[in-house]
Amino acid sequence: MEENCRNPEHLLSAVNQEGCRKGEEEKTEHLLNTADIIKSVGMIILASVIGFGFWKLGMSESNIIMVYILCVQITSVITTHQVYSLIASVVSVFVFNFLFTEPRYTLLAYDKDYPVTFITMFVAAFLTGSLSIRVKKQAKQVADAALVAQKEQLRSNLLRSISHDLRTPLTSISGNASNLLSNGEKFDVETKKQLYSDIYDDSMWLITLVENLLSITKIEEGRLNIRLQAEMLDEIITEALQHISRKKEEHKISFQTSEDFILVKADARLIMQVIINIVDNAFKYTQKGSEITITTQKMKDKAVVRIADNGPGIPDDIKPLVFDMFYSGAKNMADSRRSLGLGLALCKSIITAHGGELELSDNMPHGAVFTFSLPIEEVNLHE
């Protein structure tokens, strides 16, 4: 057994067999879809009820036949496999024969024209159902192609943004390091401290960027694993503030809570990333000395976190765009290199994945407020 596991051919064979087995199981499960069976039976019953209505009104059998053909066509649209429209075509012929041909409530047909009618009805129903399925498949192919194009566009935008926005901090780091290596002994302590600080800030920004890139890629691919646990909201915020960039020294940050104890159901690591991104965003778009206030409170079954600043605020025409990926509003920033435009888009995705909401509003008299909610974790005390 151990030898087989080390042999790539055995591994490949095992993987292929497992894949085939799962494929057959999925195919069988796909065909035996309870919801599709219920839909198909329901459409036959509905067509029969309408057919009875037409028969009571004295309409001809051709009108009733059209009802069953329409029933098969709708069945092909609302079910997931062609077999349901095929079965619906056959059943429709027998049901029509049983209910509306003489002698009624039998499967006998005395009129010599009925066999031709039945065959025509089956062919018409089957063809229209097949055509509907083909149209549905083509629509799915178009949707899949659009999704592929969207992913390619995302990848293209990501590569373009990364190549543009990484160049400046990397150049700054290498340039400052080169100066320290070549002329370090000639610099005074203050100059060295400034160079070290610049290298640190640029490296921390690159680390944050990489974390955001990894998270946003996992979200786009559906691989973001959220480990929901009972967490103290105050502890999450306090730890997040400890990881804020050195620029926090240029701003005033305060944290207030209206409750002594708020327990949330969340992935602490991801919520910390949300708080760091929002606060860093406030650093970038507000003047030095601005105030950033974080408050928390309970609202029914939600915990609400409010991050407000007293900066210039965000114009109304930009508000709908701030959560879009790659939108950074860099033209309004003095330091436009820090503008990949992933932070707020990532925050939106993380909060949505937690079952909460992230919103932007104005802070009066000026500034911006980012508010997000998280589900509260109930505490059961056992004596």
Wavefront OBJ file of the C-alpha trace (Angstrom):
o trace
v 0.000 0.000 0.000
v 2.790 2.359 0.919
v 4.601 1.538 -2.319
v 1.475 2.295 -4.359
v 1.127 5.698 -2.702
v 4.625 6.628 -3.746
v 4.047 5.590 -7.347
v 2.620 8.476 -9.435
v 0.956 6.060 -11.854
v -0.972 4.374 -9.041
v -1.911 7.748 -7.614
v -3.117 8.978 -11.002
v -5.137 5.798 -11.537
v -6.717 6.139 -8.101
v -7.571 9.764 -8.712
v -9.099 8.953 -12.105
v -11.183 6.102 -10.633
v -12.363 8.300 -7.800
v -13.182 11.077 -10.258
v -15.177 8.702 -12.472
v -17.042 7.316 -9.461
v -17.949 10.803 -8.254
v -18.906 11.806 -11.782
v -21.299 8.851 -12.070
v -22.773 9.647 -8.653
v -23.265 13.295 -9.604
v -24.828 12.292 -12.932
v -27.258 9.896 -11.221
v -28.112 12.482 -8.590
v -28.619 15.042 -11.361
v -31.074 12.794 -13.203
v -33.008 11.812 -10.051
v -33.683 15.365 -8.960
v -36.752 15.406 -6.724
v -37.438 19.068 -7.442
v -37.428 18.432 -11.207
v -39.778 15.459 -10.814
v -42.203 17.574 -8.791
v -42.022 20.365 -11.383
v -42.698 17.944 -14.254
v -45.671 16.308 -12.506
v -47.014 19.710 -11.530
v -46.882 20.946 -15.139
v -48.785 17.849 -16.369
v -51.455 18.403 -13.707
v -51.691 22.119 -14.561
v -52.044 21.332 -18.277
v -54.784 18.804 -17.492
v -56.697 21.336 -15.356
v -56.486 23.945 -18.119
v -57.482 21.274 -20.651
v -60.610 20.483 -18.626
v -61.408 24.182 -18.589
v -61.103 24.350 -22.375
v -63.196 21.180 -22.745
v -65.963 22.652 -20.544
v -65.951 25.756 -22.722
v -66.457 23.593 -25.790
v -63.074 24.243 -27.369
v -61.631 21.796 -29.857
v -59.075 19.100 -29.052
v -56.406 20.969 -31.019
v -56.497 23.769 -28.436
v -56.075 21.255 -25.621
v -53.168 19.633 -27.470
v -51.448 23.047 -27.653
v -51.764 23.336 -23.874
v -49.871 20.057 -23.402
v -47.211 21.080 -25.929
v -46.744 24.344 -24.035
v -46.541 22.317 -20.814
v -43.668 20.231 -22.227
v -41.856 23.356 -23.393
v -42.116 24.979 -19.961
v -40.978 21.721 -18.344
v -37.844 21.730 -20.492
v -37.074 25.263 -19.339
v -37.585 24.798 -15.602
v -35.884 21.378 -15.271
v -32.193 20.542 -15.419
v -32.084 17.624 -17.873
v -33.593 16.754 -21.244
v -34.953 13.448 -19.950
v -37.735 15.299 -18.108
v -39.065 16.936 -21.276
v -38.899 13.568 -23.078
v -40.880 11.853 -20.324
v -43.301 14.776 -20.189
v -43.876 14.396 -23.947
v -44.783 10.708 -23.584
v -46.911 11.231 -20.480
v -48.755 14.131 -22.118
v -49.831 11.890 -25.002
v -51.181 9.222 -22.635
v -52.885 11.743 -20.337
v -54.507 13.484 -23.286
v -55.659 10.105 -24.606
v -57.025 9.116 -21.187
v -58.876 12.360 -20.456
v -60.016 13.832 -23.750
v -60.432 11.122 -26.401
v -63.443 8.836 -26.852
v -63.980 6.558 -25.011
v -62.853 8.832 -22.196
v -60.970 7.613 -19.101
v -59.460 4.729 -21.048
v -56.335 4.388 -23.152
v -58.386 3.240 -26.153
v -58.921 5.439 -29.210
v -61.619 4.477 -31.740
v -61.167 7.297 -34.207
v -58.769 6.315 -37.002
v -57.221 9.814 -36.967
v -56.134 9.626 -33.316
v -52.858 7.701 -33.906
v -51.701 10.446 -36.277
v -52.795 13.063 -33.732
v -50.858 11.341 -30.947
v -47.702 10.984 -33.038
v -47.898 14.617 -34.152
v -48.482 15.733 -30.571
v -45.481 13.753 -29.293
v -43.137 14.972 -32.049
v -44.228 18.586 -31.645
v -43.871 18.436 -27.861
v -40.488 16.736 -28.023
v -39.078 19.114 -30.651
v -40.210 22.238 -28.841
v -38.828 20.857 -25.582
v -35.493 20.007 -27.221
v -35.328 23.485 -28.767
v -35.947 25.075 -25.382
v -33.185 22.990 -23.820
v -30.789 23.976 -26.596
v -31.582 27.648 -26.070
v -31.055 27.212 -22.322
v -27.687 25.528 -22.897
v -26.603 28.301 -25.248
v -27.609 30.891 -22.657
v -25.555 29.028 -20.043
v -22.570 28.928 -22.395
v -22.864 32.663 -22.935
v -23.031 33.210 -19.166
v -20.004 30.965 -18.629
v -18.080 32.812 -21.341
v -18.956 36.131 -19.704
v -17.751 34.797 -16.344
v -14.463 33.656 -17.890
v -14.051 37.059 -19.542
v -14.751 38.752 -16.215
v -12.107 36.636 -14.482
v -9.617 37.385 -17.250
v -10.371 41.092 -16.910
v -9.890 40.819 -13.157
v -6.559 39.069 -13.652
v -5.467 41.670 -16.199
v -6.445 44.560 -13.933
v -4.726 42.906 -11.001
v -1.454 42.398 -12.856
v -1.527 45.922 -14.260
v -2.251 47.467 -10.871
v 0.364 45.379 -9.094
v 3.107 46.149 -11.622
v 2.320 49.860 -11.377
v 1.823 50.196 -7.631
v 4.654 47.933 -6.457
v 7.316 49.731 -8.445
v 7.446 52.875 -6.290
v 7.693 51.292 -2.805
v 10.196 48.700 -4.016
v 12.305 51.432 -5.623
v 12.101 53.433 -2.403
v 13.173 50.465 -0.275
v 16.089 49.554 -2.527
v 17.157 53.199 -2.858
v 17.127 53.878 0.878
v 18.898 50.592 1.614
v 21.530 51.437 -0.999
v 22.102 54.870 0.574
v 22.526 53.319 4.009
v 24.991 50.747 2.671
v 27.033 53.247 0.674
v 26.888 56.367 2.833
v 25.578 55.177 6.177
v 28.600 56.380 8.104
v 28.156 59.917 6.713
v 24.498 60.278 7.802
v 23.546 61.696 11.150
v 21.260 59.803 13.520
v 18.138 61.715 12.479
v 18.711 61.024 8.776
v 19.295 57.331 9.421
v 16.150 57.169 11.533
v 14.126 58.719 8.729
v 15.526 56.285 6.156
v 14.819 53.322 8.441
v 11.300 54.639 9.015
v 10.680 54.964 5.265
v 11.904 51.413 4.645
v 9.696 50.103 7.452
v 6.588 51.952 6.211
v 7.085 50.749 2.644
v 7.672 47.152 3.741
v 4.586 47.191 6.001
v 2.493 48.539 3.141
v 3.777 45.728 0.918
v 2.887 43.145 3.588
v -0.652 44.552 3.856
v -0.933 44.539 0.076
v 0.110 40.892 -0.154
v -2.386 39.897 2.564
v -5.168 41.733 0.715
v -4.173 40.131 -2.584
v -4.196 36.644 -1.085
v -7.581 37.204 0.554
v -9.228 38.788 -2.491
v -7.930 35.959 -4.705
v -9.366 33.345 -2.328
v -12.702 35.155 -2.307
v -12.832 35.335 -6.113
v -12.053 31.606 -6.327
v -14.432 30.700 -3.500
v -11.596 29.351 -1.341
v -11.799 31.784 1.577
v -12.199 29.651 4.686
v -14.056 31.545 7.392
v -13.569 30.064 10.857
v -16.482 31.424 12.845
v -15.891 31.413 16.584
v -17.146 33.280 19.605
v -14.857 36.311 19.926
v -14.750 39.391 22.126
v -15.315 42.346 19.797
v -13.291 44.723 21.982
v -10.298 42.387 21.893
v -10.460 42.139 18.077
v -10.456 45.929 17.706
v -7.702 46.440 20.303
v -5.425 43.906 18.620
v -6.155 45.370 15.184
v -5.120 48.836 16.384
v -1.802 47.397 17.528
v -1.086 46.373 13.926
v -1.975 49.742 12.420
v 0.814 51.388 10.433
v 3.233 53.845 11.996
v 1.187 56.692 10.514
v -1.151 56.378 13.495
v 1.255 58.718 15.281
v 0.119 61.465 12.898
v -3.562 61.002 13.799
v -5.686 60.746 16.936
v -7.375 57.370 17.351
v -9.945 56.693 20.064
v -12.000 53.590 20.831
v -15.302 53.716 22.717
v -17.899 51.041 23.456
v -21.422 51.338 24.790
v -21.379 47.808 26.175
v -19.071 46.103 28.647
v -19.365 42.754 26.931
v -20.020 42.156 23.196
v -19.438 38.628 21.953
v -19.604 38.139 18.188
v -19.539 35.137 15.899
v -16.677 35.931 13.556
v -13.273 35.063 12.162
v -11.100 37.352 14.288
v -8.231 37.406 11.773
v -10.449 38.578 8.918
v -12.317 41.171 11.010
v -8.942 42.566 12.127
v -8.045 42.891 8.459
v -11.283 44.829 7.854
v -10.546 47.262 10.686
v -6.922 47.745 9.608
v -7.955 48.435 5.998
v -10.641 50.955 6.965
v -8.384 52.806 9.418
v -5.478 52.833 6.948
v -7.911 54.212 4.385
v -8.761 57.020 6.822
v -5.041 57.728 7.251
v -4.595 58.122 3.504
v -7.558 60.394 2.881
v -7.446 62.681 5.910
v -5.072 65.438 6.941
v -2.439 65.043 9.659
v -3.889 65.502 13.125
v -7.332 64.256 12.099
v -9.422 62.302 14.589
v -10.519 58.721 13.959
v -13.122 57.338 16.350
v -14.143 53.688 16.653
v -17.375 52.897 18.516
v -19.294 49.670 19.096
v -22.824 48.921 20.217
v -25.467 46.187 20.231
v -28.495 46.498 17.969
v -30.924 43.579 18.369
v -29.040 40.480 17.161
v -26.182 42.458 15.594
v -23.027 44.105 16.860
v -22.363 47.383 15.032
v -18.883 48.866 14.594
v -18.619 52.511 13.516
v -15.308 53.962 12.268
v -15.578 57.739 11.749
v -13.072 60.419 10.789
v -13.264 64.216 10.598
v -11.425 64.541 7.304
v -12.721 66.196 4.129
v -15.241 63.404 3.538
v -16.119 61.518 0.356
v -18.103 63.223 -2.450
v -21.536 61.806 -3.214
v -20.587 60.861 -6.787
v -17.717 58.711 -5.490
v -19.604 56.929 -2.674
v -21.098 54.215 -4.956
v -17.585 53.389 -6.257
v -15.509 53.093 -3.093
v -16.285 49.378 -2.637
v -15.448 48.529 -6.258
v -12.299 46.541 -6.829
v -9.365 48.587 -8.190
v -11.120 51.894 -7.530
v -8.822 54.013 -5.391
v -9.642 57.662 -6.029
v -5.878 58.108 -6.424
v -6.299 61.472 -8.090
v -7.486 62.850 -4.748
v -4.497 61.460 -2.852
v -1.183 63.120 -2.214
v 0.468 59.712 -1.956
v -1.059 58.080 -5.020
v 1.259 55.073 -4.998
v -0.676 53.579 -2.085
v -3.728 53.088 -4.206
v -4.208 49.553 -5.441
v -7.893 49.792 -4.580
v -8.385 46.376 -2.990
v -8.814 47.240 0.691
v -12.448 48.368 0.810
v -13.559 45.807 -1.787
v -12.030 43.107 0.399
v -13.715 44.552 3.515
v -17.100 44.419 1.783
v -16.598 40.786 0.776
v -15.462 39.714 4.259
v -18.357 41.410 6.068
v -20.879 40.035 3.550
v -19.437 36.530 4.055
v -20.065 36.979 7.802
v -23.733 37.779 7.131
v -23.286 41.475 7.918
v -23.359 44.743 6.014
v -20.735 47.414 5.342
v -22.010 50.926 4.626
v -20.560 54.374 4.008
v -22.147 57.604 5.231
v -21.216 61.208 6.022
v -19.848 62.295 9.370
v -21.305 65.647 10.422
v -20.150 68.354 10.061
v -17.499 66.774 7.826
v -15.757 63.453 7.356
v -16.721 59.868 6.531
v -18.192 56.991 8.527
v -17.780 53.301 7.715
v -20.269 51.125 9.592
v -20.346 47.341 9.580
v -22.349 44.745 11.482
v -21.595 41.254 12.770
v -23.878 38.564 14.219
v -23.884 38.415 18.010
v -22.952 35.123 19.645
v -25.355 34.191 22.395
v -23.864 33.107 25.722
v -25.481 30.270 27.647
v -24.501 30.182 31.303
v -24.879 26.804 33.029
v -24.860 26.726 36.773
l 1 2 3 4 5 6 7 8 9 10 11 12 13 14 15 16 17 18 19 20 21 22 23 24 25 26 27 28 29 30 31 32 33 34 35 36 37 38 39 40 41 42 43 44 45 46 47 48 49 50 51 52 53 54 55 56 57 58 59 60 61 62 63 64 65 66 67 68 69 70 71 72 73 74 75 76 77 78 79 80 81 82 83 84 85 86 87 88 89 90 91 92 93 94 95 96 97 98 99 100 101 102 103 104 105 106 107 108 109 110 111 112 113 114 115 116 117 118 119 120 121 122 123 124 125 126 127 128 129 130 131 132 133 134 135 136 137 138 139 140 141 142 143 144 145 146 147 148 149 150 151 152 153 154 155 156 157 158 159 160 161 162 163 164 165 166 167 168 169 170 171 172 173 174 175 176 177 178 179 180 181 182 183 184 185 186 187 188 189 190 191 192 193 194 195 196 197 198 199 200 201 202 203 204 205 206 207 208 209 210 211 212 213 214 215 216 217 218 219 220 221 222 223 224 225 226 227 228 229 230 231 232 233 234 235 236 237 238 239 240 241 242 243 244 245 246 247 248 249 250 251 252 253 254 255 256 257 258 259 260 261 262 263 264 265 266 267 268 269 270 271 272 273 274 275 276 277 278 279 280 281 282 283 284 285 286 287 288 289 290 291 292 293 294 295 296 297 298 299 300 301 302 303 304 305 306 307 308 309 310 311 312 313 314 315 316 317 318 319 320 321 322 323 324 325 326 327 328 329 330 331 332 333 334 335 336 337 338 339 340 341 342 343 344 345 346 347 348 349 350 351 352 353 354 355 356 357 358 359 360 361 362 363 364 365 366 367 368 369 370 371 372 373 374 375 376 377 378 379 380 381 382 383
